[in-house]
Each structure stands twice: as structure tokens, then as C-alpha cells.
């Protein structure tokens, strides 16, 4: 779940110079953008889960290599 305050600040910065129609409230815009982004985010997570866990047939050696790779950062 996205932090609505962070998204509000993000949208304020990104929409600078863009006139938002007066019949759309800021709260509605923020909430709708968050839900839109979260829908995409969850789809992205599902796709990455399939890839990372080899479509429910995990290659644990490969996963251990990924753990080693990221733990060195």
C-alpha cells in the first residue's frame, strides 16, 4: 500500500505547471492514482514471483546466488 502523503507530494511536484481541472478534488486524484499504481504494482509482484520462483518450481541454488549477490551490497 502506498503512502498517500508521499504520493501527494510526488504529484504536487510532477503536476507543477499542469492545470488540474477544478471538478476533480485533490484527494480523489491522489486516491485514484494510488489505486491505479497499486494495481500495476501487484501485477508486477505476481510476475516477478513467477520468475523468481520458476513458476512454483524453485531453483534454490539460483536463489542462494541471488541472496549472496544482494547481501554483498
Secondary structure, 3 states (H helix, E strand, C coil): CCCHHHHHHHHHHHCCCCCCCCCCCHHHHHHHHHHHHHHHHHHHHHHHHHHHCCCCCCCHHHHHHHHHHHHCC
